[in-house]
Amino acid sequence: MSGRFEARSTSLDGVIALTKQQMADSRGFLERVYCSEDLAPYLGTRRIEQINRTRTLRAGTVRGLHYQHPPHAETKVVSCLRGAVFDVAVDLRAGSPTFLKWHGEILNSSNGSILIIPEGFAHGFQTLEPDTEMLYLHTARYVAGAEGGLNVRDSAIGLTWPTPITDMSARDAGLPFADPDFKGLAL
């Protein structure tokens, strides 16, 4: 436990699941979403450079799998503000023993879960409820020329979504499959 976050390791080295500790009473609750001191063990010297929020209207929608190439690689701190998602990290680190393996967590507005996705991982999610909102904290700003992605239907990754995909952007549906010569991201 670090401050108001309880940490749990996952099957992928570096991907950490946190649970926010709520302080609740008859009025409602307060929960810490970010604290540089509490997250320092996971972010190191990296700073939050950008914060994004998404709203997805339909349940079953998939977004991802997105990442940024070095030197613009980023760590993401992801949480769900409203609704629920199945949030996924895919290991793209060159030489990693878990290369192209994935880990998924259910993040929702009531379980207090946060997923920390380090540099060298692709990220995506599927909404499990309509009208879902996500909050992303990024350690690097978005750079269009550094953008990368992999197709969520890539059999080399073998993602298993909790529900059938009901919606996906044309951009995400057109993301490439992992080339057999793809050795990963050198960080």
DRENNU-621193 format. One line per 2 residues: number of its first residue (from 1); for each residue x, y, z of C-alpha. Coordinates in pm, 1 decimal. Layout:
% DRENNU-621193
NUM> X,Y,Z; ...
% end
This chain:
% DRENNU-621193
1> 0.0,0.0,0.0; 130.9,340.9,-97.4
3> -67.0,630.9,47.8; -422.3,593.5,-74.8
5> -345.8,327.8,-336.9; -320.9,-47.1,-289.2
7> -96.0,-208.4,-552.6; -115.7,-550.8,-710.0
9> 126.1,-702.8,-961.5; -7.2,-852.6,-1284.6
11> 112.2,-1125.4,-1519.7; 312.9,-864.4,-1716.1
13> 620.7,-717.5,-1550.2; 569.2,-343.7,-1503.3
15> 191.3,-342.6,-1549.7; 46.9,-260.3,-1208.3
17> -314.4,-265.3,-1093.3; -393.6,-10.7,-824.0
19> -704.6,21.4,-613.1; -799.0,367.2,-490.2
21> -887.0,377.4,-122.2; -1206.9,573.2,-70.8
23> -1286.8,782.9,232.7; -1665.1,759.9,255.1
25> -1936.0,887.8,483.5; -2304.3,974.4,459.6
27> -2232.0,1256.8,211.5; -2053.4,1033.9,-39.2
29> -1680.5,976.0,-86.1; -1343.3,1124.4,-167.6
31> -1082.1,925.3,-356.2; -739.9,1030.9,-471.5
33> -694.7,990.2,-846.0; -335.0,1113.0,-860.4
35> -58.3,1195.4,-613.6; 299.8,1230.3,-737.6
37> 439.4,1097.7,-408.9; 211.0,792.3,-397.8
39> 271.6,707.4,-764.7; 649.0,769.9,-759.0
41> 727.4,397.0,-708.4; 551.3,329.1,-1040.5
43> 636.8,640.5,-1242.1; 993.1,697.8,-1120.7
45> 1115.1,1037.0,-1237.2; 850.8,1063.7,-1510.8
47> 598.6,1345.2,-1478.5; 241.5,1357.3,-1596.9
49> 256.1,1564.8,-1916.3; -97.2,1524.3,-2052.1
51> -439.7,1423.8,-1922.6; -711.2,1295.3,-2157.0
53> -1072.2,1196.0,-2101.9; -1280.9,978.5,-2332.5
55> -1652.7,915.8,-2345.6; -1778.0,609.5,-2532.0
57> -2151.6,584.8,-2592.4; -2207.6,217.5,-2680.4
59> -2132.9,-94.1,-2477.8; -1909.3,-338.3,-2665.8
61> -1705.2,-63.3,-2833.0; -1333.1,-132.9,-2862.1
63> -1063.7,135.4,-2871.8; -699.2,49.8,-2937.0
65> -443.1,-98.3,-2940.7; -237.2,222.9,-2928.7
67> 117.9,315.5,-2828.0; 388.6,570.3,-2906.6
69> 730.3,479.9,-3045.9; 1044.1,580.6,-2855.7
71> 1164.9,840.3,-2780.0; 803.3,947.3,-2725.3
73> 698.6,628.8,-2546.0; 469.8,692.8,-2252.1
75> 345.8,543.3,-1930.3; -32.9,565.7,-1892.3
77> -229.2,574.5,-1567.9; -582.7,471.8,-1668.0
79> -906.5,480.0,-1467.4; -1278.3,465.5,-1535.4
81> -1491.7,755.3,-1413.8; -1831.7,628.6,-1527.9
83> -1949.4,293.2,-1660.3; -1711.8,-1.8,-1697.2
85> -1437.4,-127.5,-1928.8; -1218.3,-428.5,-1987.0
87> -880.3,-251.9,-2004.3; -588.8,-425.9,-2178.0
89> -209.6,-387.3,-2191.7; -3.5,-576.1,-2453.3
91> 372.1,-619.8,-2404.9; 566.2,-486.8,-2705.7
93> 910.0,-467.6,-2539.9; 1186.4,-617.9,-2751.8
95> 1335.1,-923.3,-2581.7; 1066.5,-942.1,-2313.2
97> 972.8,-1294.6,-2199.9; 607.7,-1186.2,-2225.3
99> 638.3,-1024.8,-2571.7; 291.2,-998.5,-2738.1
101> 119.9,-1132.0,-2423.0; -165.5,-932.9,-2276.7
103> -325.6,-859.8,-1942.7; -679.5,-731.2,-1889.2
105> -852.4,-573.5,-1588.9; -1207.1,-460.4,-1531.7
107> -1208.0,-92.7,-1443.4; -1534.1,64.6,-1337.9
109> -1666.9,361.4,-1149.6; -1719.2,166.9,-828.2
111> -1423.1,-73.4,-791.8; -1160.0,201.2,-762.1
113> -923.2,26.2,-1005.8; -642.3,197.5,-1193.5
115> -411.7,30.0,-1444.5; -56.8,157.6,-1487.1
117> 67.4,72.3,-1834.7; 439.9,141.6,-1877.0
119> 640.2,242.0,-2181.4; 668.7,-39.1,-2433.1
121> 308.4,-155.3,-2404.6; 8.2,-105.4,-2631.9
123> -321.0,-12.3,-2467.9; -683.9,-69.4,-2554.6
125> -1020.8,-128.8,-2393.8; -1373.4,-253.8,-2450.1
127> -1668.8,-78.5,-2291.3; -1889.9,-305.1,-2083.5
129> -2161.9,-45.2,-2022.5; -2306.1,237.3,-2230.5
131> -2195.8,596.1,-2169.4; -1855.0,508.5,-2024.0
133> -1593.7,771.9,-1938.8; -1221.5,707.9,-1898.3
135> -942.3,926.0,-1759.0; -583.8,884.0,-1886.3
137> -274.6,1041.6,-1734.2; 22.5,1032.7,-1974.5
139> 393.2,1079.0,-1903.5; 452.2,1205.9,-2259.2
141> 250.8,1432.5,-2481.0; 91.5,1290.6,-2793.9
143> 317.0,1311.0,-3101.2; 137.1,1217.9,-3424.8
145> 455.4,1098.1,-3596.7; 534.0,862.6,-3306.6
147> 191.1,698.8,-3302.9; 171.5,323.5,-3340.2
149> -94.5,58.6,-3312.3; -180.3,-304.9,-3356.6
151> -506.2,-461.7,-3463.6; -719.7,-594.7,-3176.3
153> -808.6,-898.7,-3388.6; -444.5,-1004.1,-3435.1
155> -416.4,-1379.1,-3366.3; -49.7,-1330.7,-3266.8
157> -182.6,-1143.5,-2962.8; -493.4,-1357.2,-2911.7
159> -703.9,-1106.8,-2719.4; -1026.0,-1243.0,-2576.1
161> -1286.4,-971.4,-2528.3; -1563.1,-1023.1,-2269.1
163> -1839.5,-943.3,-2520.4; -1869.3,-929.3,-2899.8
165> -1727.4,-610.8,-3053.4; -2019.9,-380.8,-3141.9
167> -1827.8,-74.8,-3258.9; -1476.1,32.3,-3351.9
169> -1338.4,327.5,-3543.5; -1230.8,272.0,-3903.6
171> -883.6,383.0,-3795.1; -859.9,113.5,-3524.5
173> -1011.5,-155.0,-3750.8; -741.2,-70.4,-4005.8
175> -447.7,-97.0,-3766.2; -186.7,-348.7,-3883.4
177> -136.6,-701.5,-3758.3; 201.3,-780.1,-3601.1
179> 445.9,-850.6,-3880.7; 632.3,-1181.5,-3825.8
181> 956.0,-978.3,-3839.4; 836.2,-737.5,-3565.6
183> 1081.4,-784.1,-3278.5; 926.1,-523.5,-3050.9
185> 1006.8,-176.9,-2925.0; 1362.6,-100.3,-2813.8
187> 1334.2,130.6,-2516.3
% end
